[in-house]
Amino acid sequence: MQKVQLSWSLYENEQNTIEKYCKNCRHTTLFTDTNIRRHNANGKNIYRFAIYKCPKDHTWNQKLRIYKSFTDHVETVDMTQQDQAETTTISIMQHKENGIAEITIVLDIILGSHRIDKALSTYISDWSRTLIVDKIKNGDIQLNGQQMKPNTILSEGDHISICL
């Protein structure tokens, strides 16, 4: 059985904030982008919204774009962007098929605060966050050779070991 070592750099997403009047709070407050996007259609038009939240979890939807439903509203995806997205995620099943027994991830650069369960669920394509939490609790996923809690914050130089 073989071992694979990967190097990751984790960056925090930039949070967009907009100062706006909140109807529920009844004063002007900062709304933070949740990075959730949704579509809504009424038959003639298709609307794309960004969902923002105030500190008290009230939501506001910012209209990003309007498409006509009978036109060619689908944007084409550039193949180079798709290739870059594929290189940032790893497939556990593909590594298992290739006879890999253990994956070690070395964290070179970390900007911001990243939990181990959230980071792994973002970058492992075929495991859910629930499954990752179970594997952390079982000891199949270890941080620096030790068992830890799923909400452990990652640091630069940490080694994540995943036993397949």
Secondary structure, DSSP 8 states (H G I E B T S, - for coil): -EEEEEEEEE------EEEEEETTTTEEEEEEEEEEEEEEE-SSEEEEEEEEE-TT--EEEEEEEEEETTS-------HHHHHHHHHHSB-HHHHHHTTEEEEEEEEEEE-S--BHHHHHHHHBTT--HHHHHHHHHHTSEEETTB---TT-B--TT-EEEEE-
